[in-house]
Amino acid sequence: QVQFVESGGGLVQSGGSLRLTCAASLSSFGIVAMGWYRQAPGKQRELVARITRGDITYYSDSVKGRFTISRDNAKNTVYLQMNNLGPEDTAVYYCNSVPSWGSWGQGTQVTVSS
């Protein structure tokens, strides 16, 4: 059974930084693209960053230049470094493969105060 365990969220002031971590129990972790998604209150879940098995990255326009996704295949772990956070980044952040597969984890809450 695939599991994703996200951590690292919290409350931060505008302009601050957080680093999210996702541990994935996915046997094919090293060969699939992984992504960070987020869901703000009242909105649909959206993909904000993706990294391929070859470390090619993609970012949504809303986070480009501020967020950095990385992965450690030896640890089945994917990271999201978030800098210059703003209130619009407040959401629950999830990781999953891209495209998503299996059950979603509980996510980690990121709250940015103005």
PENORMO-V615224 format. One record per run of one state. SS is the DSSP state (a for helix, b for strand, c for the rest). FROM is the first residue (numbers start at 1). TO is the last residue. If there is no record, write none. Layout:
BEGIN
SS;FROM;TO / SS;FROM;TO
END
This chain:
BEGIN
c;1;3 / b;4;7 / c;8;9 / b;10;13 / c;14;17 / b;18;24 / c;25;28 / a;29;31 / c;32;33 / b;34;39 / c;40;45 / b;46;51 / c;52;56 / b;57;59 / c;60;66 / b;67;72 / a;73;75 / c;76;76 / b;77;82 / c;83;86 / a;87;89 / c;90;90 / b;91;97 / c;98;107 / b;108;113 / c;114;114
END
